[in-house]
Amino acid sequence: MNKSPLSNLFTRCARGESAAWETLVAEFGPWIGSVVRRAAAVERATNPGDDDVDELMQELWCRLLAAEGRLLTAFRGESRSEAAAYLAAVARSVVVDRLRYRRAQKRRAVLLGLGGYDLADLTPGPEARLLRRERRETARRRLHDLLGPRTSRRNRHAVELALLGGLTSREIAARSRGRTSAGAVDSLVHRVRRRMTALGLQPPER
């Protein structure tokens, strides 16, 4: 089956052809930029700055080129509108993933008593990954301490998803398939925040 011109363009971009990539960016860059800006405004409940949009756009291009351009070669559409819709879906996913990651890093910093980001949050390599993993485990243990020993494993996991994973109470309830309600998650998070306040700690925002 012959590929459409746009599908072929995406494939050439995945192969690293600079001319094809320049065509893709020129054709869809402004549209995707507006999608990223709107998605970031919805996710953050505030208008993002130009620097934020630029960073998210770079993340989008990297995501498209990752794994030998798997997302690019997966496109099977024919029309420009299909290509725009496909790229917009990827862009929204990147925005949600990236902004939730940032929020999760801030929450971990609060739980660990850190003043802000550490270089390990931004630095690649096995040492940085090990440090991030150790800090995640430390944050998980502190959450468990704040919840108390009588809290079930299911409820501990729900709070981890809320305070360390950046998920909303509704999303956590949906993942539990009816075993945990959004209200129960809110109650658990409120308990953690109340105990942190009692200890003189600033609770992480949701």
N, C-alpha and C positions, 0 to 999 in steps of 0.2 A: 504493500500500500504506500503510495507516494505521500510525502509530507507536504503540508501546506507551507507557503512561503514564511509565515510567522513561526510555525513549528520548526522549520529549518533554521530560521534566524536564532531561535532559542538554543538549538543544538550547536550551532556554530559558536555562540557565546560560551556554552559549556565547554567547548574545546579550547577556549582561550583566544579566539580570534578577535584581535583588538578592534578591527573595523566593524565587526558585527556588534560588539559590545557598545561601541560609540553610537551605533544606529539605535540600539535598544534604549540606551539612556536618553538620547535625544528625542526619541519617539514617545517614551512612556515616563521619563523622569519627572516632568512637571506634574503630571496626573498623579503619580505615585506619591510625590511629595505632599500633595494636598490630602491624599488618603492617610498618610502617616500623621500629618498634623491633626486631622480630625479625630483619628483613632487615639492619639496621645491625649487630646483634650478630653475625650470621653473617659479614658482610663484614669487620668489624673484629676478629672473634674476641674481643670484649669487649662488655660491656653499655654502650650509649650513655647519656649523661646526658639530662636533660629538655631542656636547651637544644639539644642536637644533634637530638633528635627534632623539636622545634618548628621548627628551621631546615629540616630535611628536609621537614616537612609544608608549609611555606611554598613550598619549591621544587616540591613536587608540585602545589600549587594553581596556581602560575605555569605549570608545564608543561601542565596541563590547559587553561588559558586562552590559551596561546600559539597563534599562527597562527590567530586568530579562533576558538579553541576546536575546532580540528580533531580532537583526540582525543575530545572530548566528543561531537561530532556523528557520529563514526565508530561509536559504540556502537549496536548493533542488537538487543540482547537484550530480553527481556520480563520476566524474573523478578528478584527482589531478589538471589538468589544469583548470577545471571549478572552483574548490575551490580557486586556486591561482588568477584567474581572478576576482572572487567575492571579495576576501580580498583586492586585488589591487584597485578595484573600491571604496571600503570603505576607504582605506588608502588615496587615492587622495582626496576624499571628506573631510576627516579630515584635511589634509594639507591645502587645500584651505580655509576651515572655520576658522582654527586656525590662519593662517597667516593674513587673512583679519581682524580677530578680533584684532590682535595685531596692525595692521596699523590703524584701526578705533580708538583704544585707544590712539595712538600717535596723531592722528588728533584732537581728543577731547581735549587732553592735550594742544595742540597749541591754539585751539579756546578758551579754558578756562584760558589761561595764566599760565598753570601749568608747572613746570620744568621737569616733567617726570611722571612715574607711581605713583599712590597712593596705599597704602595698600588695599584700598577698591576694587581695580581692581583685586586683587589676593585672597581676603578673602571671604569665603562663609558666609552665614547667612543673615537674614532679614535686619539688619542695613546696611550692605554693599550693598545689592541689592537696598535699598532705596536711598542710597547715589549715586550709579551709575545711577539710574533712574533720580534723580534730576540733576546730571551733564549732562546727555544726553539732558534733557529739556533745561538747560542753554545754552548748545552748539547749540541747534536748534534755540533758540531765538537770539543768536548772529549771526548765519548764516542769519536769516531773516532780522536782522538789516543791515547786510552788503549788502544784495541783494536789500533792499529798499522796500517800501510799494506797489509799482506798479508791483512787480513780482508776477506772478500768483501762485496759490497753486501747480499746476502741476510742474512748474519750481522750486519752493522751494523744493518740494519733490525730484526732480531729483538731486538737489545739495546735499541734505541730504544723498541720496544714494551714491553719489560720494565721499563726504568728510567725512561722518560719517559711512557709510556702507561699504566702500571699493570697490564698484562695478566700473567696467570700463564704459566708455561712451557708448560703444556698448551694453553692458549688460543692461544698463539703457534704451537705445533706444528700445531694444528687449522687455523689460518688458512693455514699454508704448504702444506696438502694433501699432507703426507708428505715435503716437501722439507727440512724441518728437524724434528728430534726435540726433545722436551722436555729430554732429557738434554744435547743440544748447546746449547740455550739456557742451561741451568743452568751449563754449563762456561764459556760466553762471559761470563755475568754474574759468575761467580766470578773470571775473569781481570780484568775491570774493577775489581771490588772489591779484589782483591789489589794491583793497580797503584795504586789510590787510597790504600790503606793505606801502601804504600811511599813515596808522596809526602807522607805526613803528613796526608791528608785523611780525614774520616769517611765511609765508604761509605754510600750510601742504603740503607735497609732495604727489603725486598720484602714 
